[in-house]
Amino acid sequence: MAFTGAVPTYICNTEVKAGQGEAFEQHIRDVVVPAIVKARPDLADDWTLLKPMATESEQPSIYTFLFFGSHPIGDWALGPILTAAELETFHELTAGQVVWGFAGAAV
């Protein structure tokens, strides 16, 4: 059976430092989401964030951003959207990101 839902264009796995899951989620809710809505309303409904089943542990957690639509990857960069301090907080909570691009569903 073929999948008929929206297919992400990009998947971005973000490693959140150990014990920082709640702070990361709060930063996304309180800072990143409002900044995107204000600066790039065209992107506001074209992404979601998946959280791991366990976020508070002695191990890093992987959060996964799913980006939809035909926006180029550069449109998703937080640098032009967040202030320097907000971007610094994002980087303090994370240990790296890996991004994959997709052309669409295969079946």
Secondary structure, 3 states (H helix, E strand, C coil): CCCCCCCCCEEEEEEECCCCHHHHHHHHHHHHHHHHHHHCCCCCCCEEEECCCCCCCCCCEEEEEEECCCCCHHHHCCCCCCCHHHHHHHHHHEEEEEEEECCCCCC
